[in-house]
């Protein structure tokens, strides 16, 4: 339902333009909003008019009119003045307030619709019926962007997103939990993966510069039908979770670029334990120190090239070889060979995933 403050603002603007005093009452005859100089009407007169079949009534210099929503009486509006002018202004006010009621109700209904759509709470026939009623296109390219913020910053992020993306172009912003805001982005048939990446990067940059927010943005694949929007949402949600585990340094994570991280994320924990035990036996290596971890990551980045890695790390080649051999003694894996390097990389990711699951249990 439309708030009293919205009604107050609307009739104050009309009064400022027309100089006609206006007041809105509920069906119990109690004032909801009004301009300052309008004297109160007796409660019994308001209730009597509300219960009558008449659309309007004149009491002295006051014109009483009904505000309806699909033939349901919501409020009674009173305009003070003489002659046709006050009545006309009253009718204009009624028309404006009825349009506001419809707009706010549709906004709420759309929010409710998209929330249930994302969470798979709607039957297929309900999706199409409600979409038609809410004037939402059922066939057009869309993708879900999930923007994770701190809970106390959600309102700021939501308002900024509403400034960046317009419902007139088919975009919609909602939320289904307290940790993130969801952008349902309408796309063009010609939009490529680069457009999605650019949109996500723009959100990160705008949140940082305009609101000083450090956010992570994950997005799913493009879907063509409204009924498949929940699929893109699930993909974006997985991308956000996988990104936290394996790609913590990234602020933008795309579902279709998760690679092996997505595969590991879907493994049962028991299978992960078996794999780690097969690789390391009972002597699972403790947390690698920062120097060793940095060396390994740089070595992988340079495609197992010892010379290039030592150059970028500003260490002697023999020092790098010593570190690699030290790792080989503790794990039994020589990451200078492709097979062992691949095994070790996957093992590190599996260990990270297991630690993540351990933190989720507490």
NUNU-878555 format. One line per 8 residues: their letters; for each residue x, y, z of C-alpha. Coordinates in steps of 0.05 Angstrom, whole numbers. Example, Ala and Ser with C-alpha at 12.3 -4.5 7.8 and 13.67 -1.06 7.14 Angstrom:
2
AS	246:-90:156 ~ 273:-21:143;
This chain:
362
XXXXXXXX	0:0:0 ~ 23:71:-16 ~ 51:107:45 ~ 20:168:78 ~ 84:207:64 ~ 77:195:-11 ~ 6:220:-9 ~ 26:280:33;
XXXXXXXX	81:300:-17 ~ 33:292:-76 ~ -23:336:-49 ~ 26:388:-23 ~ 54:395:-93 ~ -17:403:-121 ~ -34:454:-68 ~ 28:494:-83;
XXXXXXXX	8:498:-157 ~ -68:507:-150 ~ -75:540:-81 ~ -132:491:-67 ~ -131:458:2 ~ -133:382:-1 ~ -138:326:51 ~ -142:251:47;
XXXXXXXX	-179:208:98 ~ -182:133:109 ~ -248:95:111 ~ -254:106:186 ~ -254:181:176 ~ -183:192:203 ~ -137:240:165 ~ -80:206:127;
XXXXXXXX	-49:268:97 ~ -69:340:86 ~ -48:411:72 ~ -39:454:134 ~ -98:502:128 ~ -153:451:113 ~ -202:445:171 ~ -222:375:192;
XXXXXXXX	-289:347:170 ~ -332:309:220 ~ -315:235:221 ~ -387:214:212 ~ -393:254:147 ~ -331:220:118 ~ -356:151:138 ~ -426:166:111;
XXXXXXXX	-398:188:44 ~ -353:126:41 ~ -412:81:51 ~ -456:116:0 ~ -458:97:-74 ~ -441:168:-95 ~ -374:183:-128 ~ -373:255:-102;
XXXXXXXX	-410:299:-52 ~ -411:373:-33 ~ -413:394:40 ~ -411:470:45 ~ -346:492:11 ~ -317:422:14 ~ -318:372:-44 ~ -313:299:-24;
XXXXXXXX	-288:249:-76 ~ -270:175:-73 ~ -202:145:-88 ~ -210:75:-117 ~ -165:17:-136 ~ -200:-30:-185 ~ -268:-10:-157 ~ -244:-20:-85;
XXXXXXXX	-251:43:-42 ~ -185:62:-10 ~ -190:135:13 ~ -235:196:13 ~ -206:261:-14 ~ -232:329:7 ~ -219:392:-33 ~ -237:460:-3;
XXXXXXXX	-260:515:-49 ~ -318:545:-88 ~ -344:528:-156 ~ -318:482:-210 ~ -245:498:-198 ~ -240:462:-130 ~ -280:403:-158 ~ -234:398:-219;
XXXXXXXX	-171:402:-177 ~ -201:348:-132 ~ -212:303:-192 ~ -141:315:-215 ~ -115:297:-146 ~ -157:233:-146 ~ -131:214:-214 ~ -59:226:-192;
XXXXXXXX	-66:187:-127 ~ -100:129:-162 ~ -43:125:-212 ~ 7:127:-155 ~ -30:70:-120 ~ -27:28:-184 ~ 47:44:-195 ~ 68:26:-124;
XXXXXXXX	26:-37:-124 ~ 56:-58:-190 ~ 125:-44:-164 ~ 112:-87:-103 ~ 81:-142:-146 ~ 140:-141:-193 ~ 189:-147:-135 ~ 149:-205:-107;
XXXXXXXX	145:-237:-176 ~ 220:-233:-190 ~ 238:-258:-120 ~ 194:-319:-128 ~ 219:-329:-199 ~ 291:-330:-177 ~ 276:-379:-121 ~ 236:-426:-167;
XXXXXXXX	173:-415:-127 ~ 127:-407:-187 ~ 93:-456:-233 ~ 107:-448:-307 ~ 36:-425:-322 ~ 39:-374:-265 ~ 103:-345:-293 ~ 71:-329:-359;
XXXXXXXX	4:-306:-330 ~ 36:-259:-280 ~ 87:-233:-329 ~ 32:-214:-377 ~ -6:-178:-322 ~ 57:-141:-300 ~ 76:-123:-372 ~ 142:-163:-369;
XXXXXXXX	169:-192:-433 ~ 176:-267:-429 ~ 224:-275:-488 ~ 287:-233:-487 ~ 360:-244:-468 ~ 374:-234:-394 ~ 431:-248:-346 ~ 434:-245:-270;
XXXXXXXX	487:-203:-235 ~ 497:-216:-161 ~ 528:-158:-123 ~ 554:-177:-54 ~ 557:-121:-4 ~ 561:-113:71 ~ 491:-119:100 ~ 489:-48:127;
XXXXXXXX	507:-22:57 ~ 452:-58:18 ~ 407:3:14 ~ 464:47:-13 ~ 482:-6:-65 ~ 409:-14:-85 ~ 398:60:-96 ~ 462:67:-136;
XXXXXXXX	443:9:-180 ~ 374:39:-193 ~ 409:102:-217 ~ 454:61:-263 ~ 401:14:-292 ~ 331:34:-313 ~ 267:-9:-311 ~ 247:25:-375;
XXXXXXXX	302:-14:-411 ~ 278:-79:-380 ~ 328:-81:-322 ~ 304:-97:-251 ~ 336:-96:-183 ~ 315:-139:-124 ~ 343:-181:-67 ~ 328:-249:-37;
XXXXXXXX	374:-245:23 ~ 411:-194:66 ~ 481:-205:37 ~ 472:-185:-36 ~ 433:-146:-87 ~ 409:-176:-152 ~ 408:-143:-220 ~ 365:-176:-273;
XXXXXXXX	397:-146:-335 ~ 361:-142:-401 ~ 407:-152:-460 ~ 409:-145:-535 ~ 415:-206:-581 ~ 481:-178:-605 ~ 511:-170:-536 ~ 574:-212:-526;
XXXXXXXX	610:-240:-465 ~ 652:-176:-465 ~ 589:-135:-453 ~ 573:-176:-390 ~ 645:-169:-365 ~ 643:-94:-378 ~ 577:-86:-342 ~ 604:-123:-281;
XXXXXXXX	668:-82:-281 ~ 627:-18:-286 ~ 586:-38:-225 ~ 650:-51:-185 ~ 681:15:-206 ~ 617:56:-193 ~ 607:25:-124 ~ 679:41:-107;
XXXXXXXX	680:113:-132 ~ 609:135:-116 ~ 595:99:-51 ~ 664:76:-27 ~ 639:4:-28 ~ 685:-55:-41 ~ 638:-105:-75 ~ 644:-171:-111;
XXXXXXXX	602:-182:-174 ~ 586:-251:-201 ~ 543:-265:-261 ~ 511:-325:-295 ~ 501:-343:-368 ~ 452:-309:-414 ~ 382:-341:-417 ~ 330:-327:-471;
XXXXXXXX	266:-343:-433 ~ 239:-311:-370 ~ 227:-380:-340 ~ 302:-394:-343 ~ 323:-332:-302 ~ 329:-375:-240 ~ 382:-417:-276 ~ 425:-355:-287;
XXXXXXXX	415:-336:-214 ~ 439:-404:-190 ~ 499:-398:-235 ~ 516:-328:-208 ~ 508:-353:-137 ~ 555:-411:-150 ~ 604:-364:-184 ~ 605:-319:-123;
XXXXXXXX	618:-378:-76 ~ 671:-410:-120 ~ 704:-342:-129 ~ 711:-333:-53 ~ 746:-401:-47 ~ 792:-403:-107 ~ 795:-332:-136 ~ 792:-287:-75;
XXXXXXXX	834:-233:-109 ~ 781:-223:-163 ~ 723:-174:-157 ~ 687:-198:-219 ~ 672:-272:-228 ~ 636:-303:-288 ~ 604:-371:-283 ~ 631:-395:-350;
XXXXXXXX	703:-378:-330 ~ 705:-417:-265 ~ 743:-474:-297 ~ 765:-529:-251 ~ 742:-491:-190 ~ 670:-505:-209 ~ 684:-579:-215 ~ 718:-582:-146;
XXXXXXXX	661:-542:-115 ~ 612:-596:-134 ~ 653:-653:-105 ~ 628:-688:-42 ~ 673:-676:18 ~ 687:-750:27 ~ 713:-755:-44 ~ 758:-695:-30;
XXXXXXXX	787:-728:32 ~ 801:-793:-7 ~ 836:-753:-62 ~ 880:-715:-13 ~ 898:-779:23 ~ 917:-813:-42 ~ 963:-755:-60 ~ 996:-740:6;
XXXXXXXX	980:-803:47 ~ 970:-788:121 ~ 1022:-732:120 ~ 980:-676:90 ~ 1026:-615:85 ~ 1013:-559:133 ~ 997:-488:110 ~ 1051:-467:61;
XXXXXXXX	1089:-405:80 ~ 1077:-342:40 ~ 1144:-346:5 ~ 1134:-417:-18 ~ 1062:-404:-40 ~ 1083:-342:-79 ~ 1138:-382:-113 ~ 1090:-438:-133;
XXXXXXXX	1037:-391:-160 ~ 1088:-352:-201 ~ 1118:-417:-227 ~ 1049:-439:-251 ~ 1035:-370:-281 ~ 1098:-377:-323 ~ 1080:-446:-349 ~ 1133:-482:-307;
XXXXXXXX	1189:-440:-336 ~ 1245:-438:-284 ~ 1285:-382:-317 ~ 1226:-334:-326 ~ 1200:-348:-256 ~ 1267:-334:-223 ~ 1273:-270:-263 ~ 1204:-245:-241;
XXXXXXXX	1216:-264:-169 ~ 1285:-231:-170 ~ 1318:-295:-143 ~ 1375:-337:-170 ~ 1355:-397:-212 ~ 1388:-444:-162 ~ 1348:-413:-105 ~ 1283:-427:-143;
XXXXXXXX	1306:-499:-158 ~ 1322:-508:-84 ~ 1252:-486:-64 ~ 1220:-533:-115 ~ 1263:-591:-91 ~ 1245:-575:-19 ~ 1172:-579:-38 ~ 1185:-645:-73;
XXXXXXXX	1216:-675:-10 ~ 1156:-656:32 ~ 1102:-676:-17 ~ 1133:-726:-65 ~ 1112:-683:-124 ~ 1160:-650:-173 ~ 1122:-591:-199 ~ 1173:-582:-256;
XXXXXXXX	1136:-639:-291 ~ 1067:-626:-320 ~ 1031:-685:-287 ~ 1058:-669:-218 ~ 1045:-595:-227 ~ 972:-608:-247 ~ 963:-656:-189 ~ 992:-607:-139;
XXXXXXXX	950:-549:-166 ~ 886:-589:-160 ~ 907:-613:-91 ~ 917:-541:-67 ~ 848:-523:-92 ~ 816:-584:-59 ~ 849:-566:7 ~ 823:-495:1;
XXXXXXXX	753:-522:-12 ~ 757:-569:48 ~ 778:-511:93 ~ 720:-470:65 ~ 671:-526:83 ~ 701:-530:153 ~ 688:-456:164 ~ 616:-464:139;
XX	602:-517:192 ~ 615:-469:250;
